[in-house]
């Protein structure tokens, strides 16, 4: 088959979607010697780094100096220009990592990672929610195949957006092998000094978005801090729509010394950050998968997480669960992990064992199998 891919999702700073597609392409390139891959990127300013190309045995790559928004507008509104015309070849199948069709005469596959707009409409303004539902609904209805990243998300798509069950496939994400390998101790201590981290701390990793439920986590930490004066919570991730609310909560509760906001951490330092932490807290209201949770588990970091959406699929019996709508529940789960070293050791072992069930090679195998079912 001739398979087309849109590489723009990891042109810049990696999001969860970028991590997913980079690893999927790398693993596909490692095993697929039969199909030919047509890789596409576009940006007015940025050129796609050649070192990020996955290295398929048979591949063609085009990088166009065209604004992303212009290309997306033309594709969404009129379905032009086609990828076939870009490459002067008829593509059998195209795969987009987001709910946007790549115009082609061949089969169309999209990945739908996130559906929190459907499950929690209160977390977005009405216009953004309507646009999201309309765009995703159209993309799902017009796709020949839909890949999503958990059984939870698959169920939501079938219940809320329709489509035949055979055309919607759950393909779990994987975890980078680097998270299973502890960095050298001197590198860890250098990272600790650079970030100014204490010997023990609880960690959250993710964007500062409303669905991440961080103001409530800060409220829970007030209760933890009242019981243990040296308890420190570290929040790592890029700024999002809830950043100011999180910072306001820290100030209002007088937790400036107890809650550290360290911002975005480069992926090459992330495995070290997990290794330095004492426990991982993930209070999200809705997750299509929860990649930071899987990375923490692979790093041997015991976790307390929300008992909601796809998170139980990822953690299984290797985490402590809480109600993300109750700060008291979050605080109690965090406290139980902080005070019980035996529980932390047990969850560390079980978490790492469970994370090994999620290799990126399996993500690639299931994806390639799905392509074949559509041919």
C-alpha positions in Angstrom: 0.0 0.0 0.0 0.9 3.6 -0.4 0.3 5.3 3.0 0.2 9.0 3.7 1.0 10.6 7.0 0.7 14.2 8.3 3.8 15.0 10.4 2.8 18.5 11.5 1.7 17.4 15.0 5.3 17.1 16.2 6.9 19.9 14.2 7.5 21.9 17.4 7.3 21.2 21.2 5.9 17.7 21.7 2.4 17.2 22.9 0.8 13.9 23.7 -0.3 13.6 20.1 3.2 14.3 18.9 4.7 11.7 21.2 2.1 9.2 19.9 2.8 9.7 16.3 6.6 9.9 16.6 6.7 6.6 18.3 4.1 5.0 16.0 6.1 6.0 12.9 9.4 4.9 14.4 8.0 1.4 15.2 6.3 1.1 11.8 9.6 1.9 10.1 11.3 -0.8 12.1 8.9 -3.6 11.0 7.3 -2.6 7.7 9.4 -3.2 4.6 6.4 -3.8 2.3 4.4 -0.6 2.3 5.5 2.8 0.9 5.1 5.8 3.1 4.4 9.4 1.9 5.2 11.9 4.7 3.9 15.5 4.6 4.6 18.6 6.6 3.8 22.3 6.2 4.5 25.6 8.0 5.1 29.2 6.9 8.1 29.6 9.3 9.4 26.2 10.5 11.0 23.4 8.5 10.6 19.8 9.6 13.8 18.6 11.1 15.3 15.8 8.9 16.5 13.9 11.9 12.9 13.4 13.0 12.0 11.5 9.9 11.3 7.9 10.8 13.4 6.2 8.1 11.0 3.9 6.4 12.6 1.5 3.9 10.4 3.1 1.2 9.4 6.7 1.9 8.9 10.1 0.2 8.8 13.3 2.1 7.5 16.8 1.2 7.8 19.9 3.3 5.7 22.8 2.0 6.1 26.5 3.0 2.3 26.9 3.6 0.7 28.1 6.8 -0.9 25.3 8.8 -4.1 27.2 9.3 -4.5 27.9 5.6 -4.0 24.2 4.7 -6.4 23.1 7.4 -9.0 25.6 6.2 -8.8 24.5 2.6 -8.9 20.8 3.6 -11.8 21.2 5.9 -13.9 23.5 3.6 -13.3 22.2 0.1 -11.0 19.2 0.4 -8.3 20.7 -1.8 -5.5 20.3 -2.6 -5.3 16.6 -2.3 -2.2 14.8 -0.9 -2.3 12.7 -4.1 -1.6 15.9 -6.0 1.2 16.9 -3.6 3.1 13.7 -4.3 1.8 13.1 -7.8 0.9 9.6 -6.8 -2.4 7.9 -5.9 -2.4 7.1 -2.1 -4.2 4.0 -0.9 -4.7 5.2 2.6 -3.9 8.3 4.7 -3.6 8.6 8.4 -4.1 11.8 10.4 -3.2 11.9 14.1 -6.0 14.4 14.7 -9.7 14.5 13.6 -8.9 16.2 10.3 -9.1 14.4 7.0 -6.1 14.4 4.7 -7.9 14.8 1.3 -7.1 11.9 -0.9 -8.9 9.5 -3.2 -7.8 6.6 -1.0 -9.0 5.3 2.4 -9.0 7.8 5.2 -8.0 7.0 8.8 -8.1 9.4 11.7 -7.0 9.1 15.3 -9.3 10.6 18.0 -7.3 10.9 21.2 -9.5 13.2 23.3 -13.2 13.5 23.9 -13.4 15.6 27.1 -15.5 18.2 25.3 -18.2 15.6 25.0 -17.9 14.3 28.6 -17.2 17.6 30.3 -18.7 20.4 28.3 -18.4 22.7 31.3 -14.7 22.7 30.8 -14.8 24.8 27.6 -16.7 27.8 26.3 -19.8 27.0 24.3 -18.5 28.1 21.0 -15.3 26.0 21.3 -17.3 23.0 22.4 -19.8 23.3 19.4 -16.9 23.7 16.9 -15.1 20.6 18.4 -18.2 18.4 18.3 -19.0 19.5 14.8 -15.5 18.9 13.5 -14.9 15.6 15.2 -18.4 14.4 14.4 -17.9 15.1 10.7 -14.4 13.6 10.7 -15.7 10.4 12.3 -18.7 10.1 9.9 -16.5 10.6 6.8 -13.6 8.4 7.9 -13.2 4.8 6.6 -11.5 3.9 9.9 -11.1 5.6 13.3 -8.3 4.7 15.7 -8.7 5.7 19.3 -6.4 5.1 22.3 -8.6 3.3 24.9 -11.7 1.2 25.2 -13.2 4.1 27.1 -12.8 6.4 24.2 -14.0 3.8 21.7 -17.2 3.5 23.8 -17.8 7.3 23.8 -17.3 7.5 20.0 -19.8 4.7 19.4 -22.3 6.1 21.8 -22.0 9.8 21.1 -20.7 10.1 17.5 -22.0 7.0 15.8 -20.2 4.9 13.2 -19.9 1.2 12.8 -18.2 -0.7 15.6 -15.9 -2.5 13.1 -14.6 0.8 11.8 -13.6 2.1 15.3 -10.5 0.4 16.8 -9.0 0.9 20.2 -5.2 0.9 19.9 -3.5 1.6 23.3 -0.5 4.0 23.4 3.0 2.8 24.5 5.8 4.0 26.7 9.3 4.9 25.7 11.9 2.4 26.7 14.0 5.2 28.3 11.6 5.4 31.2 12.5 1.9 32.3 16.2 2.8 32.5 17.3 4.9 35.6 19.6 7.8 34.6 23.0 7.9 36.3 22.9 9.2 39.9 25.1 12.2 39.1 22.7 13.3 36.3 19.7 12.9 38.7 21.4 15.1 41.3 22.3 17.7 38.7 18.7 17.8 37.7 17.6 18.1 41.3 19.9 21.1 41.9 18.9 22.7 38.6 15.2 22.6 39.4 15.7 23.2 43.2 13.8 20.1 44.2 13.7 18.7 47.7 14.7 15.1 48.6 11.0 14.0 48.7 8.1 15.4 46.8 4.8 14.4 45.1 4.7 15.1 41.3 2.1 16.0 38.7 3.0 16.1 35.0 0.7 17.5 32.4 -0.7 20.7 30.8 -2.3 23.3 33.1 -5.8 22.8 31.5 -9.2 22.8 33.3 -9.7 19.1 32.9 -6.5 18.3 34.7 -8.3 19.5 37.9 -5.2 21.2 39.4 -6.9 23.8 41.6 -8.7 20.9 43.4 -5.3 19.1 43.7 -3.9 22.2 45.3 -6.8 22.3 47.7 -6.1 18.7 48.6 -2.5 19.6 49.2 -3.6 22.1 51.8 -5.0 19.2 53.9 -1.8 17.2 53.3 0.4 20.1 54.4 -1.7 20.6 57.5 -0.7 17.0 58.5 2.9 17.1 57.4 4.7 20.5 57.3 7.5 19.3 54.9 5.1 17.9 52.2 6.0 19.4 48.8 4.0 19.1 45.6 5.7 19.8 42.2 3.6 20.7 39.1 5.4 20.2 35.8 3.9 21.0 32.4 3.2 23.7 29.9 1.0 26.6 30.6 -2.6 26.2 29.6 -6.0 27.8 30.1 -6.1 27.0 33.9 -2.6 28.3 34.8 -3.7 31.5 36.4 -6.4 29.6 38.4 -3.8 27.2 39.7 -1.5 30.0 40.7 -4.3 31.9 42.4 -5.2 28.7 44.4 -1.6 28.4 45.6 -1.6 32.0 46.8 -5.1 31.9 48.3 -4.2 28.8 50.3 -0.8 30.2 51.2 1.0 27.3 49.8 3.9 29.1 48.0 6.5 27.0 49.8 4.5 23.8 49.5 3.6 23.8 45.8 6.3 24.3 43.2 5.4 25.2 39.6 8.4 24.3 37.5 6.8 24.6 34.0 7.5 22.5 30.9 10.2 19.9 31.2 12.0 18.6 28.1 11.4 15.0 27.4 15.1 14.2 27.7 14.8 15.3 31.4 11.4 13.8 32.1 12.6 10.3 33.0 14.9 11.8 35.6 12.1 13.9 37.1 10.0 10.8 37.6 12.9 9.0 39.2 13.5 11.9 41.7 9.9 12.0 42.9 8.4 10.0 45.8 4.9 9.6 44.4 2.8 10.6 41.3 -0.6 12.3 41.5 -2.9 12.5 38.5 -6.3 14.1 39.4 -7.6 14.5 35.8 -11.4 14.6 35.3 -11.1 13.0 31.9 -8.3 11.3 30.0 -8.4 9.4 26.7 -5.4 7.4 27.9 -3.1 9.2 30.3 0.4 8.9 29.0 2.2 10.7 31.9 0.7 8.0 34.2 2.2 5.2 32.1 5.5 7.0 32.0 5.5 7.4 35.8 4.7 3.7 36.3 7.5 2.6 33.9 9.8 4.8 36.0 8.8 2.8 39.1 7.0 5.8 40.6 4.0 4.8 42.8 0.8 6.5 41.6 -2.5 7.8 43.0 -5.0 8.6 40.2 -8.6 9.5 39.4 -11.0 6.5 39.2 -12.4 7.8 36.0 -12.3 7.7 32.2 -9.4 5.6 30.7 -7.1 5.8 33.7 -8.1 2.4 35.3 -7.4 0.8 31.9 -3.9 2.0 32.1 -3.1 1.5 35.8 -5.1 -1.6 36.5 -4.4 -2.8 40.1 -1.1 -0.9 40.2 -2.4 2.4 41.6 -4.3 4.0 44.5 -7.6 5.5 43.2 -9.5 8.5 44.4 -12.6 10.5 43.5 -11.3 13.5 41.5 -14.3 15.6 42.5 -13.5 15.4 46.2 -10.4 17.1 47.5 -10.7 15.0 50.7 -10.4 11.8 48.6 -7.4 13.1 46.8 -5.7 14.2 50.0 -6.3 10.8 51.7 -4.9 8.9 48.7 -1.8 11.1 48.6 -1.4 10.7 52.4 -1.7 7.0 52.3 1.2 6.8 49.7 3.3 9.3 51.6 3.1 7.5 54.9 3.2 3.8 53.7 6.6 2.9 52.4 5.6 -0.7 51.9 2.6 0.3 49.8 4.9 2.5 47.7 7.3 -0.3 47.1 4.5 -2.7 46.1 2.9 -0.2 43.7 6.3 0.7 42.2 6.9 -3.0 41.4 3.4 -3.6 40.1 3.4 -0.4 38.1 6.6 -1.1 36.3 5.4 -4.7 35.5 2.1 -3.3 34.1 3.8 -0.6 32.0 5.8 -3.3 30.2 2.5 -4.5 28.7 2.4 -1.3 26.7 5.3 -1.3 24.2 5.1 1.0 21.2 5.8 -2.0 19.0 2.3 -3.3 19.9 0.8 0.0 19.0 2.4 -0.2 15.6 1.4 -3.9 15.1 -2.3 -3.2 15.9 -2.3 -0.1 13.7 -0.8 -2.0 10.7 -3.3 -4.7 11.3 -6.1 -2.1 11.1 -4.7 -0.7 7.9 -4.8 -4.1 6.4 -8.5 -4.6 7.4 -9.4 -1.5 5.4 -7.4 -2.3 2.2 
